[in-house]
């Protein structure tokens, strides 16, 4: 778990500030929306990735990671576990630096592939919970 703690810290503080949030839509009742708000509050640029390609929280949305015309640092995954591995593979293919599987999103094989590809990987955790722990004054 200490290794995961260090990976969490590195992703949140060192790997860059552009976060593609896969599964983010304009539905304010969904967890992805609230997490994206927290990420923005802590200075992260969010990029909505959803089949509808909606603008969310002032940011242009894209239908897929491959459609984003600029680099993303972290891919935050809000899809069911059985779909998450494909998203992790896409994150590696587009040159992301890290993949973050949200609470309840678990795919051990995807974590192994992602780390083998050289990306940092966190699974079954939430940045909206973790980031205030690193910067309690802003939480």
N, C-alpha and C positions, 0 to 999 in steps of 0.2 A: 504494500500500500504506500510506503514511502516513495517508491519510484513513481507511482501514479501522482502523488502529491507534487513531486518535482515537475512532472510533465504538465500538470494543471498550471502550476506557477509559470512555467516557460511559455506555454501557449498564451496565457493571459497577459504576460508582460513583455515577452521578447519576440514573438513570431510575426508581429504585424497587426494592423488594426482593421483590415478588411475581412469581414465575416460574411460568407454566403450562408444564408439560413434556408435550408432545404425543407419545404413544407410550410413556409411563411405565406399567409394570405392576409387579406384585410379583415378577417374575422377576429374581432377583439376578444372574443371568448376563448380562443385557443391559446394553449401554453406558448406556442411559438411567438405569438404577438407580444406577450408580456416579457418574454426573454429578450426579444429584439429591442424592446424599449429599454430594458436594463443595460444591454450592450451599448446602445446609443448614449445613455446617460454616463457611461464610463468611457466615452470617447471612441467607441468602435464604429466604423462604417458598416452598416448592414446592407446586404444585397438579397432581396427576396427571390427565392427560386421556387416556382410553383407552376404547374401547367397553365394556369390562367395568366401568368406574367403580369400581375397587377402591380401598380405602384403602392407601396406600403410604407408608412412612416416617412413619407417624403422621398423614398428611394425607388428608382425604376426597378421593376421586377423582370425576371427572365424565366423562360420556360424550362431551361436546363442549365447545368453548370457549363456545358460546352457553348452556350449562347452568350455568356458573359464576355464582353469584349476587352476586359482588363484582368489583371492578376488578382486572385483572392488568396488570402493568407490561411484562413481557417474555414472549413466547411462544417457547419453545425447542422446535425441531422435530426429532423423531426418526422421520421417515417417509421412504419412498423419494422420490427427486427428482420423479418424475412425480405424486406426491400433494401435494408440499410447497406448490405455488402456491395450491392451494385453502385450505390451512391459513393461509398468509400473508394471503389475502383475508379469511378469517374473523377473523384477528387484528385487521385494520384495522376490520372491521365491529363488533367488540366494544369498540373503543376502546383497544386495547393501545398502548403507546408505542414498542415495538421488537419485532422478529422476529429470531430467531437460528436459522439453518440449521446443523445439526451437520456435522461432518466428512463429506464425501462427498455431502452434500445440496446440489445445485446446480440453480438455476433462475433464469437471468438475467432473464427476463421478469417473474418474480415479484418479484425484487429491484427492478426498475425500477418496477413498480406500487406496491410497498410504500413505496418512497422518495417516489414521486409523491403518495402519500396522506399524507405527512408523518411517517411512522414511520422510526426508525433501523433499519438492516438490516445484519446480518452473515451471511456465507454461507461454508460449508465451513471452519468453525472450531469449536473446542470451549471452552466456558467453564471446564471443569475444567482445561484447560491454561493458559488465559489469566488466570484470576483469581489463581492463586498468583504469577504474574509481577508483579501489581500489589501484592500483600501477601505478600512472600516469608517474612516472619516467621511467618505462619500456615499456609504451604503444607506 
